[in-house]
Structure formats: structure tokens, C-alpha cells
Amino acid sequence: MIAEIEAAVRKVRATGIPFNEITRADFPLPETAGLLAAAHDDLDAGRGFAVIGGFPADRFSYAESLLAYGGIAAYLGRIVVQNYQGDVVVDVIDKGIPYDHTSRGYSSNKLLPFHTDGADYAALLCLGEAAEGGRSLIASAAAVYNEILRTHPEYLETLLRGFYHHRRGQHDPGENPLSPERIPVFSFRDGLLHCCYNRNPIEWAEKEGAVLGARDFEVLDYLDSLCARPDFKL
């Protein structure tokens, strides 16, 4: 598998295709395709996450790693813009930028609480280990929803209603720094559960006049406590 990934990287590098425009046809992986199809099944209809080990980062330059990453991603979905600046990939690295309502958390060394990312799938490629920390934790939104339904169904009204989010500078000058509408934490479409949650921008919305009541904090605290429980987090 590594050999064909390396061969595919050489092929797309010679053609000059940008990493985010690579298609499966550009990046043939006959030996690896089955593994990636199984990973996609896990994402789409299984546990909701997949870990693929053994990526040959030590054999590639940074630019080559991007090509390999883009080629593999072509088997899992479509790469989309990550932020207001139009980046399609970002480096998760401490740039000494504070994590607050003016920035995104991936440029800081601060703890990022449990949250969802704004795409169908989020992907991380590890190019090196942090000197300390850097661990990722995940929790199942479906499991958390079911536990709230079982133990505190009265909280679901608040979570289905949702909250205003601070846009953290990810908007045009002159636009409202808050989301135009409340964003539900949990919602359903075509019978499928959707989750959109990030507590920090919910609380930072108060800087722009949004009001959170005691019940809101009670519900959010309970949601956070579930995510952090040893039997829910991985």
C-alpha cells in the first residue's frame, strides 16, 4: 500500500495537480482502495470515526505529504474550504495566538473542549508527535444524545432549539458577528441525527449581546459532563 501511495504521489507531482483537486482517477490505489472503503463505511454508517496507521510521513516532504493526503482523501470525500480565509488545509500548530473569540483554536496550545467541526467529515494527518500533549479525544454524539434522552429528556428542548454562535471573525466586515439564527445542538434530517456543538463560541456570543440563562448553563454543563465521562470518551 505504501509503495502504491508513493507511486501515486510521483504521478500527481509530475502533473502539477493541486492536492485538493486530486480525484481517484488521478491517484490509483488498487491495493489500498479496499481499506479506504472500509474506513468510509465506518465513517458513514459505523462508529463515526476511523484511524488509519502507518502513513509514510517520514518518506515525504511536507508538499508530498499534502499530495498523499489529498489522494487518500479523494477516496473518502471532497476537500472543502476550512475557514473564512479560504484555506483548504490548516496546520494544527502552536503559533502563540490566544484562543478567544477572535481566533480559531488550532493556532493555540490551549485545551480545545469537545466540539464538532463544520463538515460531514473532519480529517487529521499526523506528521509528527508533540513534545507534550497533543492527544485527541472523541465522543459519540449519538451516545450522548441517547443518554440525555434517557436521563434528562427535559434538556432536549433547549438543545433542539440551539444557541447563537460567535463567528470569531469568520465573516465579512460589517456583518453581524453572531450567527443569523440559533444553531441546534441536535437536530434530525431524513431520520438521521445531526450534532453541531462548540461551547466556546456559544458563550462568546454573550460579548455581542446574546443572553444565556441559568437553564442554558445547566444543560451545557450536563452535556459536557457526559462527553468527559470515561465511559463516553475515547
Residue pairs with C-beta under 8 A, 6 or more apart in sequence:
1 29
1 31
1 32
1 35
1 54
2 54
2 56
2 59
4 28
4 29
4 30
4 31
4 32
5 29
5 32
5 56
5 68
5 71
5 72
6 56
6 59
8 26
8 27
8 28
8 29
8 68
8 71
9 60
9 64
9 67
9 68
9 71
11 26
11 27
12 19
12 22
12 26
12 27
12 67
12 71
13 64
13 67
15 26
17 26
18 70
19 66
19 67
19 69
19 70
19 71
19 79
19 89
20 70
20 79
20 88
20 89
21 70
22 67
22 70
22 71
22 73
22 74
23 74
24 74
24 75
26 71
26 74
27 70
27 71
27 72
27 74
29 36
29 71
29 72
29 75
32 72
32 75
33 75
35 52
36 52
36 72
36 75
36 76
37 75
38 50
39 50
39 52
39 76
40 75
40 76
42 48
42 49
42 50
43 49
43 50
43 76
43 121
47 140
48 140
48 141
48 142
49 138
52 72
55 68
55 125
55 126
56 68
57 65
57 125
57 126
57 127
57 128
60 68
62 127
65 125
65 127
66 89
69 89
69 123
69 125
70 79
73 79
73 123
76 121
76 123
77 120
77 121
79 88
79 89
80 88
80 119
81 87
81 88
82 88
82 89
82 90
83 90
83 104
83 170
84 169
84 170
84 171
90 104
90 106
91 106
92 106
92 124
93 106
93 107
94 107
94 108
94 109
95 107
95 108
97 103
97 107
97 108
98 108
98 110
99 105
99 107
99 108
99 110
99 112
99 200
100 204
101 166
101 168
101 200
101 201
101 204
101 207
102 168
102 169
103 168
103 169
104 168
104 170
105 112
105 200
106 112
109 133
113 198
113 199
113 200
113 224
114 137
114 139
114 197
114 224
114 227
114 228
114 233
115 197
115 198
115 199
115 200
116 141
116 195
116 196
116 197
116 198
118 196
124 136
137 233
137 234
138 233
138 234
139 226
139 227
139 232
139 233
139 234
140 232
141 186
141 193
141 195
141 197
142 193
143 232
144 195
144 223
144 226
144 227
144 232
145 186
145 193
145 195
147 226
147 232
148 155
148 156
148 159
148 222
148 223
148 226
149 156
152 222
155 218
155 219
155 222
155 223
156 186
158 215
158 216
158 219
159 184
159 185
159 186
159 219
159 223
160 184
160 185
160 186
160 187
161 182
161 184
162 182
162 183
162 184
162 185
162 187
162 196
163 182
163 183
163 185
163 202
163 205
163 210
163 212
163 216
164 178
164 179
164 181
164 182
164 183
164 202
164 205
164 210
165 178
165 179
165 183
165 198
165 201
165 202
165 205
166 177
166 178
166 201
166 202
166 204
166 205
166 207
166 208
167 175
167 176
167 177
167 178
167 179
167 201
168 201
168 204
169 177
171 177
176 208
177 208
178 205
178 208
178 209
178 210
183 196
184 194
184 196
185 195
185 196
185 197
185 223
186 193
186 194
186 195
187 193
187 194
187 196
188 194
197 223
199 220
199 224
202 212
202 220
203 212
205 212
206 212
226 232
227 233
